């Protein structure tokens, strides 16, 4: 049944993804593959290396979505095997139910369609949890070699992997396995993990440790006070982005795991899930967190969620009602999103399609490049393409590759390392999508002069889903 479920998920994803463009994140990480490096400004390099492999074969929108689909399916398979290994005395349906819980999360569905650092991180966190179970809980000390490998690969995926170190320390304390430190295996694991992340350390040493400074500023911004409002908004986003069931049952399962401290399996699951959730939820008061940042924590909690649902299913009427309501939410919202991806059918108002970011960037990039080429034949500095933030710039840079695309803000970003920052007096084509056009004055104000050169509507059902405004600008004000 698990294989049938994952096959259905894979086919559904492929059908829905065949015609939509890339999101800003996906375009950004596709550029990682176009510019392979030891590491990058905002993330470790594994996602770029993986994209580089697929881009040798294809750069199509569908082709670039094969990695995230493969990773979410692989994570589901590992989740199934791990659940069966943890609870061999339970019904084999428990593994299937854990995968079903995971796949019911809207955020997990979307992660299977767009490449994010959280996609490989999710796989390696689950593999790390499985290795920690064998090594610390079952006292199989040679398993530390696998711990080192999975920790290292998780560290190459995303900096959030640092929470796995906290998980290992908590487990060493709770299971009283300090004697393992008198063996060579934990130390060899540390060397393996350090060797795996050495490209990140080397690159950052060469670039003044900018990634680590950026991440610290991301979490601890001295100019921002912790806000209950931002924290509650972040929690509401997670509630809706995964599903009410995953969020509420996940928190309940964590509480039940705390109450059942005598079970080392529950201690393990809580030790792996809690650090990432605590870190990101605590920091969300400083900056509203994106829902995929906590994906690894919710994925691990899908096991105790399935366990407690199976254990109390026959005795709790409210549990069944809550499960049915959450399932209906996931099925309905998932069906709407997938069908809208596959064949847009909802008659949104002109230029008010909420998925507008997925449409028309290739056409806009080609039109902007044609205008830039025309501008290059007039006297002045070599023109480039401009965008007002990194997401829009990534869209442009991917579809106009290898034309330089610069961000008009002064905040350092990966695109500044590839294409440089705008110089005083620079000129080029500024691309503004409709969804930002109301604030165009803030982008145009970066230049001494901007004139509308072209307006490009992107039609769906005979009306524009969005419109791109292309401005010919000169005299960048540094």
Buried (B, 14 or more C-beta within 10 A) or exposed (E): EBEEBBEEBBEBBBBBBEBBBBBBBBBBBBBBBBBBBBBBBBBBBBBBBBBBEBBEEEBEBEEBBBBBBBBBBBBBBBBBEBBBBBBEEBEBEBBBBBBBBBBBBBBBBBBBBBBBBBBBBBBBBBBBBBBBBBBBBEEBBEBBBBBBBBBBBBBBBBBBBBBBBBBBEBBBEBBEBEEBEEEEBBEBBBEBBBEBBEBBBEBBEEBEEBBEEBBEEEBEEEEEEEBEEBBEBBBEBBBBBBBBBBBBBBBBBBEBBEEBEEEBBBBBBBBBBBBBBEBBBEBBBBBBBBBBBBBBBBBBBBBBBBBBBBBEEEEBEEBBEBBEEBBEBBEEBBEEBBBBBBEBEEEBEBBEBEBBBBBBBBBBBEBBBEBBEEBBEEEEEEBBBBBBBBBBBBBBBBBBBEBBBBBBBEEBBBBBBBBEBBEEBBBBBBBBBBBBBEEBEEBBEBBEEBEEBBEBBBEBEEBBBBBBBBBBBBBBEE
